[in-house]
């Protein structure tokens, strides 16, 4: 009888023949703990499928499944369904793990009894050869506080590829939203951190996120429109978990920031009441809003937020103090 692996590594692959070798070498180098590698060839039309099949012939821990192209979220969900490990990790086919990555994450999970272990990572620009270490800012290691950071699109907590997850978190059905093309990682983490009892973070860099011209985040046009499905799905999750009021200010700030990044303060505020206001207020129960945010709620409800916000931003330039925890 085969022993249950300690970690299931899920790797979605679509036309990655140019970058796949480095990823496979980094996975093969992981000696401890025991692992299974689940590769989902998501309808690749290049040599990706053949490379994976050849790898699986010499790597007993690897399983390859070839499926029609359904998208990265569907591929990851299929991998979750197939996984048998005590923990789950995700790796992108154009990225790589550091040599002792899984050992660090696994030992931390066992020692701390954390259901989610996150780690720092390195950004590597393949074309330029530049390496940039990404380290966490001080954050209270409490799931509910990390949820706040996820809503604000935190550069470490939003990603699923720099973490180790207790598979029990997936038991009740949390999966990637296959309707969402940008921000799907954050949405899954939002669900998982909302249900996690204990979490922790390690300062070691365990993952190499490799940037190239074909990277998903290198080709975003119409920034607001591209992120709107993520915002709507995030709002659905917060409502279904009955916590939208708790994170009222945070969700508002992220909705504004996404639009502002593309259009600027003036244009964003000129259409706030028509385009953003309804999403922010939808489903809100006034009596559940934290006391500190009730004045803000009344300002938005009255249609006065654009004036309020422009004054706040002007004050930021003068005082250097940011509004709330807006990023």
N, C-alpha and C positions, 0 to 999 in steps of 0.2 A: 504494500500500500504506500502510495506516494505521500511524503510528509507535506504538511501545509507550509508554504513559503512564508517567510517573515514579511516580505514586501512584494506587492504586485506593481510593476512599473508599466504604465500605459503610455504608448507612443503612437499618436496619429501621424500618418505619413501621406503626403500628397505631392507628387512630382518633386521629390527632394534628392534626386540622385547626385546633385552637385555638392550637397552638404552632409549627406547621410553617413559617409564613412567615419567622420570625426565623432558623430553621435554614437555609432555602433561600437567604436573602439573604447569610448568612455564607459559605455554600459558593460562591455565585456570585462573591463578592468575592475568592476565592483565585485570584490571577493567575499565580503562579509556585510550584512548577514545573508541568509538564503533568500534568493529572489526568483521571481518569474517575470519574464519580459513579454508583454503583449503588444504586438505591432498590428495596427489596423491600417492596411493599405487601402486608402480611401479613393479607389478608382484612378490610380495614377496612370498616366499615359506615356511616361518616360521609363527609364530603367529601374525605378524605385522598387517595384515588385520583385524583380529578378535579384536585386542586391539583397533584399530582405530574405528571400528564399535561400540564397547561398549562405547567408549569415546563420540562418536557423539550422542548416546542415551541420555546421561545426560548433554551434552553441546550443547545448541541450536545454538551457533555461529559456530559450526563445520560442514563442508561438507566433505564427504569422497568419492573419486572416485577410483575404482579399474581398472587398465589397465594392459595389457601385458607389460613385461619388455622392455623398450626402452632406459633407461639411465636417469641419473639425469637431464641433460639439457632438454630433451624432456618433462620430468615430470614438470619441472619448467615452460617451455613454455606453457604447457597445463594449468597450474595454472594461468599464466598471462592472457591467453585467457578467463578464467572463472571469473577472478576477477572483482569486481564492486566498490571497495573502491576508495576514493579520492587519497590515497597513497598506495604504495605497499611495503611490507617487506618480506624478505626471512629468513627462519629458517631451519637448518638442523635437522633431526630427532634425531640425537645423541647428540645434543647441547641443550642449555637452555637460556632463557631470564632472566635477572635480574627482580626483582619484579616490578619496575616502568619504565621499559625500553621503552615501547611504548609511555607512557605519556611524558617522557623526549624528545623523538624524535619528537613526534607530536607537542608539545608546541613550540619546537624550530623552526620547519618548519613554523608554523603559525606566530610566532613572527618575524622571519627573512625573511619570504617569499622565503626561499631557496627551490629549486627544488630537491636537494639532501642534506640530513643531514647524516653525518657520526659520529661515536662515537668510543671511546676506548673499549677494551674488555679484558677478562681474559682468559688465557690458563689454562686449568685444566687437568692434567694427571690423568686419572681415576685409573690406576693401582698403581701409586705411591702416589696419593693424593696430588700432588704438585699444587699450584696455582701461576701463574706468571702474573702480570698485564702488559698489552701491551698499551703503550701510544704513541701518535703521536709525531714525531719530528716536529720542527717548519717548516711549509709549508705555502706559500702564498695561501690564500683561493680564488684562481681564477681557474675556470675550466681548462683553457689551461695549467696552471702550474701543476695542479693535473694530467692531461693527461701525462705529462712528468714523474711524479712519478709512474703512472700505468705502463708505458713502462718499468720502472726500477723495476717492481714487488714489489711495496711498500707493507709492511705487513699490513697496514690498508686499503689503497685505492683500493687494488686489490680485496678485498673480497666483496661479495654482502650481506652477512648475518649481517653486523654491520651498516646497513644504512636504511634510509627511502627515498623512491623515489616518486616524483610526477608522477601519472600515465600518465599525458600528455606526458611525455618523451617517452612512449612506443607507442604512437599513430601512428607514421610513420613506425613502424615495427621493432625497435631494439629487438632482441631476442638472447638467448644463442645459440652458434654455436654447433649443435648436433654432429658434426664431431669431436669435440675436447673433450678429456677426462681430460686433465690437463691444468689449466689456463683459463677455460671457464668463470669463474667469472670476471677475468681481462678484457677479450674481451668484455663482456657486459658493464662493467663500462667504458671502453674506448669509446664505442659508446655513452653512456648516458652522460658522462662528456663533450664530444665534443659538445653536443647539449644543455647542461644545461646553463641557463643564470646566475643563482645565486646558490651558494653552501655554506655550512658552516659545522663546526665540533664542537662537544661538548666533553668536557673533561671527562664526566662521563663514566663509564664502564657499558654498557647496555647488553652485550652479553657474554656468557660463552662458549668458544670453547673447547669442551671436546676431549682430545687426548686419543686414545686407539690403540691396536694392529691392529684393523680393519680399522682405519682411512685411507682415500685415500692417504694422504701425507706421511703415514708411510710405504708405500709399493711401492715406486718408484724405478724401476730398469732401467738401460740404460737411465740416466738422459737426455742426449742430444736428443736422439731419442724420448723419451716420451714428450719432450717440443716442438719438431719441428712443430707439427700441430698448436700449439698455436702461434708460431712465424710466420708461414705462414699466418694464419688467421689475425693476428695483422697487418701484412704488407698489406694484402688486404684491411683492414679497413682504414689504413692510406692513401693508394692510392685512395680509393673511396671517401674519405673526402678531398682529395687534400692537405694533410698536411704532407706527408712523408718527404718532404724536410725540413720542419720546425723542425721535430723531427729526422733528419738524424743521428746526433751524438748519440742520446739516443737509437735509435733502434740498431745501430751498437754496442754500449756498451752492451746492453742486449743480443744480439746474441752471442757476444764474451764471456760474463760472463757465459751463460748457458753451452756452450761447455767447457769452462775453468774449471768450477766447477767439471766436471767429468774427464776431461783429463789432466788438468794442462796447464800452459802457453806454454811450448815447443811444445807439441803435437797439441794443438789448432792452434798455429801459423804455424805449419808445413803443415797444410791442409787448412788454411784460404782461400787462393786464389782459391782452388778447391771446397770448400763446403759452405763457409759463404759469400764470396765476392759477388757472383751473387745475393743472396737474398737481401743484403744490397743495391746494386746498381740498382736493378730492378725497372724500371718505374721512376727513378729519372730524374727531369728536372734541368740541371745544373744551369740555370739562376735563379731558385727559391731557391737555397740553401742559407741559411744565410751567410753573408760575413765571419763570424768567422769560418765557417765550410768548406769553399771552399778549403783551403789548405789541409785539411784532406781528402776531396773528391779526390783531385788530387793524393794524396799519395795512396789511395786505388785503384783508376783507373789504376795507373801505376804498381800495384802489389807490392808496397813497404811497405804495412802496417805491415806485420809480423816483419820486422826489426825495423820499427818505434815503434811498440807496445812493443817489448821486451826492447827497450831502455827506453821507458816511464816507464815500470814496474820496471826496475832497478833503475831509478831515484826516484821512489816512496819509495823504501826501504831506499834510502839515505836521502831524504828530509822529508819523512813522509807525503807528499802531494799527494792526490789522483788525478788521471787523470779525469778531468771533474767532473761529479757527479756519477761516477760509484759506484755501491753498491756491 
